[in-house]
Amino acid sequence: MSKKVGLGIIGFGHMHINNVAALYADHPAVEWVACADTVPTRPELRAAPYTREWNRAHLQEKLDIPRSYEDYHEMLEQEQFDIVIVTCENAQHADVVKACAGAGAHVCVEKPMAPSLPDALRMARACGAAGTTLLVNWPLTWSSGARTAKALIDQGVIGRVLEVKWRAGHTGPLGSGARHAGVSRSADAMTGPERGATWWHQAAAGGGALLDFSCYGAMVSMWYIGERATAALGMKANLDSPWGDADDNGAILVRFPSAMALLEGSWTTWDHGVPTGPIVFGTEGTLVVESRDGAPVVRLERGGGDTTFYEAQPLPEGQEDVAQEFIHHLETGERLHPTLEVGFNLDAMAILDAGVRSATSGRLEVVNSTAWCIG
């Protein structure tokens, strides 16, 4: 590829674009080309911090992106890209990624990969056919604590993994006082109807806490257990967001051949009440990813007061964030971190897909194996 990496953005609906775009902007090889948004099914009622219109205006001013298009199809026809960052609403991931692949662009898509396994397969097949790389970005991948826990698991410090627990929660993506990486200010207070007009609270757009937060648990349980899941039991509910039709709480119980996982997500949580990282139970101990005196650590418990703290180890130099990792991969051909690769993410998506189906059917659902679709 050329010395400069031509970069574009499609989708400003996901506020993670503020952080992801800033990371790419900091890379010396990056050259911004153009940006475009997707068209929401319902217009937003207000341009407040972290809404799509606010995100777009904020980044165009901050990054000085040369050109802006109203139609991303036109942008892909008119411009040449090495990488396109896709941060639109979940329900449009498959269409956007397929269009990018058709234009010969590599794609960095924000988690979750898709709202369903069929959509994820469309994305994987499109990029496979075009010979382009599809990277699924997980903020958890860049957690030094989470990576240190994985290293300790691989070293056998807790024996065989029996269960992974994950809980993520806040007062909602646009909840009063919410803060997201890449922006120094917090969210403004918004009325219920104003929040309900955003895609986050619309089921058809791929909104809801189950997709938004339980997806992390699907990823980390796959990563730590190292097996394909077999079945999932999901539940979701709208407990305190009557102005939207998407769930604001959800959980998935997952069965693996030799382990289990519990994946919780909430948009009604004023305080975590639990460690903010994964908890891993093994045959010989328990690992807790947390912070101590403001620094990330991994706590090992063996019972009877036998506690050991491990300092989180730094990430590899030059591959410390998604921009560095992706550009390093494209320049050297070295493998991406496993959690970013398509094959891994199809299996994580299969867990999430089964949990979503179960939450609708009220039954235990089989996790569809994706082994056949990974070329």
SULBEL-V958121 format. One line per field, one symbol per residue. phi: phi as a letter, one per 20 degrees, with the letter a starting at -180 (. if undefined). Layout:
phi->???
This chain:
phi->.ffedfdcccodfeffgfffffffffffeecfdabbdeeffcffebedgnffffgfffffffdlffccdecfffgffeddcecdedcefgfdgfffffffffemefcddfgfgaebfgfffgfffffffemdedddecgfgeeffffffffffffnfdmefdbddcccabeogdfgnfccgncedefefcfggffffefgddffeneoffffdfggfffffgfeemcffdbbcdbbbdebcfecdefdbabcddddgcbcbccdbbdcdebgmbgedfdcdcfcrcdcebcblndfbcedddnmnedcddffeffgfncebffffffgffednfffggfeffggfffffffffffffffeemcfdfeffdgfeef
